Amino acid sequence: MNARTDARSGPAAGLAVLVNANAKRGGRRIAVQIAQALPGASVRLTKSISEIAAWMRVLDRPRCILAAGGDGSAIAMINAAAEVWPEDAPLPMFGVFPLGTGNGWAHAMGAPKLDRCLRVLRAARDPLPARTYGMFEIEGKMAHFAGCGYDAMILDDYKTQLAQSKGPASIVSKSVYGYLSATLFRTTPKIVIHGIPNVIIENLGDDAYTVSADGKVLRLHDVRRGSVLYDGPVGVVGAGTSPEFGYRFKAFPFAERMPGYVNIRVYDAGPIKAVASIPQLWRGTHPLLGMHDWFVKDARLTFSRLVPLQVGGDALGMRRSVEIRIAPRAVRMLDWRRML
């Protein structure tokens, strides 16, 4: 099945849905379910960003393009759209169905389960409600969260554990409990043995801001282009413009406070303290001893040794240095909360 519908009429006319064939719940069955539930929508089962871009080139002024997958699927969708729509043209509205592993962006936008998403979307009328999010660029890709350190190591260990799980254990491994078990029994022992690296964070933009203990955003008046924001130990350093990592983990609770800037966070605690602080980290508790926040437009992270990098929940291997800069284009995301 091509899993594409090009009808120009029907309750879902003008909607376009890409289904990630590699997602946790992606595949032909999901593509068929969506196509049947949204008459008139264009539905495409894809495996690569080149396939997504080719499909987008034949879309006729879509009302909204939705990714049926996780955060990686959403990033692939947006980067493909940035290739298709010229820089001087506004990007279409985007949305996410929660069919990935962590579903950070879908949860941040209040997306319900797929069946309800489809019912609500089929009945929706224009204009569809949206929220605007900034994006940042990292290694030539636009993203809404990324990280080096514990988070990337846990992600790699979680995926290894998932691949090795068989039978009933695989069900638990796909849940938040699998994520926590990978943290406790795979990642933590390795960090205890090898310790944590140092990182130097340089501000490459014109200004920078931080967050006070009472949650106020404050400009750093002594920081200029080339200033060092941080030089010290790091358990995890992340960048985000959206509040959640996935599994409702509020990794960047202040990410939406400064439009046009990316929130960079450093957690400098060792593994034992980090494990003890998991409940506070998950809730985005502030202030939290060892946590540091900045808002910047451009920054370089240089590590004392190779560290793992993840972007949007996808592991990209080891890096010694990473540059993060705010993207010139923001995105409008379908706001599910205002539709329910």
ABEGO torsion letter per residue (X at the ends): XAGBBABABEAABGBBBBBBAABAABEAAAAAAAAAABBGBBBBBBABAAAAAAAAAABBGBABBBBBEBAAAAAAAAAAAAAABBAABBBBBBBBBBABAAGAAAAAAGBBBAAAAAAAAAABBOBBBBBBBBBBBBGGBBBABBBBEAAAAAAAAAAAAAAABBEAAAAAAABAAAAAAAAAAAAAAAAAAAEBBBBBBBBABABBBBBBAAGBBBBBAABBBGBBABBEBBABBBBBABABAEGGBBABAAAAABBGBBBBBBBABBAAAAAAAAAAAAAGBOBBBGBBBBBBABBBBBBABBBBBBBGGBBAEBBABBBBBBBABBBBBBBAAAAX
